[in-house]
Amino acid sequence: MLPTIHFSLVFHVYPSVEECRNIIVQFGVREVTAVQVARVLGMMARTHSGLTDGISLQSISAPGSGIWSDGKDKNDGVQAHTWNVEVLIDVVKELNPNLNFKEVTYELDHPGYLIRDSKGLQTVVYGIQRGLGMDVFPVDLIYRPWKHAEGQLSFIQHSLMNPDIFCFADYPCHAVATDILKAPPEDDNREIATWKSLDLIESLLRLAEVGQYEQVKQLFSYPIKHCPDMLVLALLQINTSWHTLRHELISTLMPIFLGNHPNSAIILHYAWHGQ
């Protein structure tokens, strides 16, 4: 077993890429994997500030141990104040030029991965985007079913809260058809545009079925208030097997269109005849 090294020595705010590379290579590391990078990004997101303990990891040539496995290994020692994600990505790309950051994104689905705040989201998004370079962020890997639902929901939740960091509206999706609306939603409102994505809505409906019901339901408060017509169309158009929350949301939305709403007649007609 190679010696434990302090992660805070390698990727805190001060070292250069060259210094970090030298520190890592002296422990015999020649290549890193997508799994390892995803777990380190996850650890950075969880511990981006207020680091009172030095966080240790086994050498990256030992993927089954230390920070590379579950992110829980800690050791008293050198303290870090922040993580240098730029250095991390530049070093791992140098050590493994063929590292696929779509695979890194896929491997965010691991035990312990959790976004707690906007800074954690920024850490992960910046790391992935820097690794991808000119490639488009693989948002489909965020929408797909995850084994670890809480981690997936945390990314979606904080993205919805922080569209300046990551906005689903910026990426390709299967979009709700709104051309029938007499008064369509604002095109320039990114927070509303996010809810055009049938992929996002289906992912949330699925998450509601796997133990995240109340948290997911709360996320729909925004579109219920600001774009109920677009949301109800999406719920009616979506082809999904996840029906529990879908039915509750439709039941919540329909009374809005029994009142004086600009799209009342259109929505009621569509709901009655469009299925």
C-alpha positions as CSV (number, residue, x, y, z in Angstrom):
1,M,0.0,0.0,0.0
2,L,1.4,3.3,-1.0
3,P,1.6,6.0,1.7
4,T,-1.4,8.3,2.5
5,I,-1.0,11.8,1.2
6,H,-2.9,14.9,2.3
7,F,-5.2,16.0,-0.4
8,S,-5.0,19.5,0.9
9,L,-1.3,19.5,0.1
10,V,-2.1,18.8,-3.5
11,F,-5.1,20.8,-4.5
12,H,-5.5,23.7,-2.1
13,V,-5.3,27.2,-3.3
14,Y,-1.6,27.6,-3.6
15,P,0.3,25.0,-5.6
16,S,0.9,25.2,-9.4
17,V,0.1,22.4,-11.8
18,E,3.7,21.5,-11.9
19,E,4.0,21.2,-8.1
20,C,0.9,19.1,-7.8
21,R,2.0,16.8,-10.6
22,N,5.4,16.3,-9.0
23,I,3.7,15.5,-5.6
24,I,1.4,13.0,-7.2
25,V,3.9,11.3,-9.4
26,Q,6.4,10.7,-6.6
27,F,3.8,8.3,-5.2
28,G,3.9,6.2,-8.3
29,V,0.8,7.6,-10.0
30,R,0.8,7.5,-13.8
31,E,-2.9,7.6,-14.7
32,V,-6.2,8.4,-13.1
33,T,-9.7,7.2,-13.9
34,A,-13.1,8.7,-14.3
35,V,-14.4,7.1,-11.1
36,Q,-11.6,8.6,-9.1
37,V,-12.0,12.1,-10.5
38,A,-15.8,12.0,-10.0
39,R,-15.3,11.0,-6.3
40,V,-12.8,13.8,-5.7
41,L,-15.1,16.4,-7.3
42,G,-17.8,15.1,-5.0
43,M,-15.6,15.4,-2.0
44,M,-14.6,18.9,-3.0
45,A,-18.3,19.9,-3.4
46,R,-19.0,18.6,0.1
47,T,-16.1,20.2,1.8
48,H,-15.4,23.4,-0.2
49,S,-15.2,25.7,2.8
50,G,-14.8,25.5,6.5
51,L,-12.3,22.7,6.3
52,T,-11.3,22.1,9.9
53,D,-9.7,18.7,9.3
54,G,-7.0,17.9,6.8
55,I,-8.6,15.5,4.4
56,S,-6.5,12.6,3.4
57,L,-6.6,10.2,0.5
58,Q,-4.7,7.2,-0.5
59,S,-2.6,7.5,-3.6
60,I,-4.7,7.7,-6.8
61,S,-3.2,4.4,-7.8
62,A,-5.2,2.8,-5.0
63,P,-8.8,3.3,-6.2
64,G,-10.4,1.1,-3.6
65,S,-9.2,3.0,-0.6
66,G,-9.2,6.5,1.1
67,I,-10.9,9.4,-0.6
68,W,-11.1,7.6,-3.9
69,S,-13.6,5.2,-2.5
70,D,-16.1,6.8,-0.1
71,G,-14.8,10.3,0.7
72,K,-15.0,9.6,4.5
73,D,-11.4,9.1,5.3
74,K,-10.0,11.9,7.5
75,N,-6.7,12.5,9.2
76,D,-5.6,15.3,11.5
77,G,-2.9,17.3,9.7
78,V,-2.4,20.1,7.3
79,Q,-5.6,22.2,6.8
80,A,-6.9,23.5,3.5
81,H,-9.1,26.6,3.1
82,T,-10.4,25.9,-0.4
83,W,-10.0,23.5,-3.3
84,N,-8.3,24.4,-6.5
85,V,-10.5,22.7,-9.0
86,E,-8.6,24.2,-11.9
87,V,-5.4,22.6,-10.8
88,L,-7.1,19.2,-10.2
89,I,-8.5,19.1,-13.7
90,D,-5.3,20.2,-15.4
91,V,-3.2,17.7,-13.5
92,V,-5.5,14.7,-14.1
93,K,-5.8,15.6,-17.8
94,E,-2.1,15.7,-18.0
95,L,-1.7,12.3,-16.3
96,N,-4.5,10.8,-18.5
97,P,-5.0,12.8,-21.7
98,N,-7.6,10.3,-22.8
99,L,-9.8,10.9,-19.7
100,N,-13.4,11.1,-20.8
101,F,-15.3,13.7,-18.8
102,K,-18.6,12.4,-19.9
103,E,-17.6,9.3,-18.0
104,V,-16.6,11.5,-15.1
105,T,-20.1,13.0,-15.2
106,Y,-21.7,9.5,-15.3
107,E,-19.6,8.5,-12.2
108,L,-21.0,11.4,-10.1
109,D,-23.6,8.8,-9.3
110,H,-21.7,7.4,-6.4
111,P,-22.3,6.9,-2.6
112,G,-21.9,10.1,-0.6
113,Y,-22.2,12.4,-3.6
114,L,-24.3,15.4,-2.5
115,I,-24.5,19.1,-3.5
116,R,-25.3,21.1,-0.4
117,D,-25.1,24.7,-1.7
118,S,-24.3,26.9,-4.7
119,K,-20.6,26.7,-4.1
120,G,-20.7,23.0,-4.2
121,L,-22.6,23.1,-7.5
122,Q,-20.1,25.5,-8.9
123,T,-17.2,23.3,-8.0
124,V,-18.7,20.3,-9.8
125,V,-19.9,22.2,-12.8
126,Y,-16.7,24.1,-13.3
127,G,-14.6,20.9,-12.9
128,I,-16.7,19.0,-15.5
129,Q,-16.8,21.9,-18.0
130,R,-13.1,22.5,-17.7
131,G,-12.5,18.9,-18.4
132,L,-14.9,18.8,-21.3
133,G,-13.2,21.8,-23.0
134,M,-15.3,22.6,-26.1
135,D,-17.6,19.7,-25.7
136,V,-21.2,20.3,-24.5
137,F,-22.1,19.4,-20.9
138,P,-23.7,15.9,-21.1
139,V,-27.0,16.9,-19.5
140,D,-28.6,13.6,-20.5
141,L,-26.4,12.0,-17.8
142,I,-28.0,14.2,-15.2
143,Y,-31.5,13.3,-16.4
144,R,-30.9,9.5,-16.6
145,P,-32.0,7.2,-13.7
146,W,-29.3,7.3,-11.0
147,K,-28.7,4.6,-8.4
148,H,-28.2,7.3,-5.7
149,A,-31.4,9.4,-6.0
150,E,-30.5,11.9,-3.3
151,G,-27.3,13.0,-5.1
152,Q,-29.1,13.4,-8.4
153,L,-31.9,15.4,-6.8
154,S,-29.3,17.6,-5.0
155,F,-27.7,18.6,-8.4
156,I,-31.1,19.3,-10.0
157,Q,-32.4,21.2,-6.9
158,H,-29.3,23.5,-6.7
159,S,-29.3,24.0,-10.5
160,L,-32.9,25.2,-10.4
161,M,-32.0,27.6,-7.5
162,N,-28.8,28.8,-9.3
163,P,-29.4,29.1,-13.0
164,D,-26.5,31.5,-13.2
165,I,-24.2,28.5,-12.4
166,F,-26.0,25.8,-14.4
167,C,-29.2,26.3,-16.3
168,F,-31.1,23.4,-17.9
169,A,-32.6,25.8,-20.5
170,D,-29.1,26.2,-22.0
171,Y,-29.0,22.5,-23.2
172,P,-30.9,20.4,-25.7
173,C,-34.0,18.6,-24.5
174,H,-37.3,17.2,-25.5
175,A,-39.4,20.3,-25.2
176,V,-43.1,20.8,-24.3
177,A,-45.2,21.9,-27.3
178,T,-46.7,25.3,-26.3
179,D,-47.7,26.6,-29.7
180,I,-51.4,26.2,-28.9
181,L,-51.2,28.7,-26.1
182,K,-52.9,32.1,-26.6
183,A,-50.5,33.7,-24.2
184,P,-47.2,31.8,-24.2
185,P,-44.7,32.1,-21.4
186,E,-41.9,34.6,-21.6
187,D,-39.1,33.5,-23.9
188,D,-36.4,35.5,-22.2
189,N,-37.1,34.2,-18.7
190,R,-34.5,31.4,-18.2
191,E,-36.1,30.2,-15.0
192,I,-39.4,29.6,-16.8
193,A,-37.6,28.3,-19.9
194,T,-36.1,25.5,-17.8
195,W,-39.5,24.0,-17.3
196,K,-40.0,23.5,-21.0
197,S,-37.8,20.3,-20.6
198,L,-39.9,17.1,-20.6
199,D,-36.6,15.3,-19.7
200,L,-36.3,17.4,-16.5
201,I,-39.9,16.9,-15.5
202,E,-39.8,13.1,-16.1
203,S,-36.6,12.9,-14.1
204,L,-38.3,14.7,-11.2
205,L,-41.4,12.5,-11.4
206,R,-39.2,9.4,-11.3
207,L,-37.2,10.8,-8.3
208,A,-40.6,11.4,-6.5
209,E,-41.2,7.6,-6.8
210,V,-37.9,6.6,-5.2
211,G,-38.1,8.3,-1.8
212,Q,-37.8,12.0,-2.7
213,Y,-41.5,12.8,-3.0
214,E,-41.9,15.9,-0.8
215,Q,-38.6,17.4,-1.9
216,V,-39.5,17.0,-5.6
217,K,-43.0,18.3,-5.0
218,Q,-41.6,21.5,-3.5
219,L,-39.5,22.1,-6.6
220,F,-42.7,22.3,-8.7
221,S,-43.9,25.3,-6.6
222,Y,-42.1,27.7,-9.0
223,P,-43.7,26.5,-12.3
224,I,-47.1,26.2,-10.6
225,K,-46.9,29.8,-9.7
226,H,-45.2,31.3,-12.7
227,C,-46.0,29.1,-15.7
228,P,-48.9,26.8,-14.8
229,D,-50.1,26.5,-18.4
230,M,-46.8,25.3,-19.7
231,L,-46.4,22.9,-16.8
232,V,-49.8,21.3,-17.2
233,L,-49.2,20.9,-20.9
234,A,-45.9,19.2,-20.1
235,L,-47.6,16.8,-17.6
236,L,-50.2,16.0,-20.2
237,Q,-47.8,15.5,-23.0
238,I,-45.1,13.5,-21.1
239,N,-45.0,9.7,-21.7
240,T,-44.0,8.3,-18.4
241,S,-44.7,5.4,-16.1
242,W,-44.2,7.7,-13.0
243,H,-47.8,8.8,-12.3
244,T,-48.2,9.5,-8.5
245,L,-46.9,13.0,-8.4
246,R,-48.0,13.7,-12.0
247,H,-51.6,13.1,-11.0
248,E,-51.3,15.2,-7.9
249,L,-49.8,18.1,-9.9
250,I,-52.5,18.0,-12.5
251,S,-55.2,18.0,-9.8
252,T,-53.5,21.1,-8.3
253,L,-53.2,22.9,-11.6
254,M,-56.6,22.3,-13.3
255,P,-58.6,24.6,-10.9
256,I,-56.3,27.5,-12.0
257,F,-57.9,27.1,-15.5
258,L,-61.4,27.0,-14.2
259,G,-61.0,30.7,-13.3
260,N,-60.0,33.7,-15.3
261,H,-56.7,32.6,-16.9
262,P,-55.8,33.8,-20.5
263,N,-55.2,30.2,-21.5
264,S,-58.2,28.6,-19.7
265,A,-60.2,27.5,-22.7
266,I,-57.2,26.2,-24.6
267,I,-55.9,24.2,-21.6
268,L,-59.3,22.7,-20.7
269,H,-59.9,21.7,-24.3
270,Y,-56.5,20.1,-24.6
271,A,-56.9,18.2,-21.3
272,W,-60.3,16.9,-22.5
273,H,-59.5,16.1,-26.1
274,G,-55.7,16.0,-26.3
275,Q,-55.0,12.7,-24.6
